[in-house]
Amino acid sequence: MELALTPFAGFGVGYLMDRLLGTLPLFTIIWVVLAVVGTFVKLYLHYDAEMKAHDAASPWGRARARAEQGAAQS
C-alpha cells in the first residue's frame, strides 16, 4: 500500500504546484521521483534495522557480540 500511495501523493502535490506555477511537468516529475526514492530508502533502512535486530537475537549473533565485546575490553 505504501509503495502505491506515496508516489500517488507525490504526483498530486507536484501536479498542484505545476498548475499553480504554470510549469506543468516539472514539479510533477520531481515529486514523483522524490516519493519513489524516499519510499525505497525508508524500506531499506527499516529492513536493515530489522535484520540487525534479528541477527543480534540469534545464537550466532550473541556469540559474535560477546567476542567483539571481549576484544574491545582487551
Summary of the structure (lengths in Angstrom):
residues: 74
radius of gyration: 21.3
end to end distance: 49.3
largest distance: 65.5
contacts: 180
relative contact order: 0.10
helix: 93%
strand: 0%
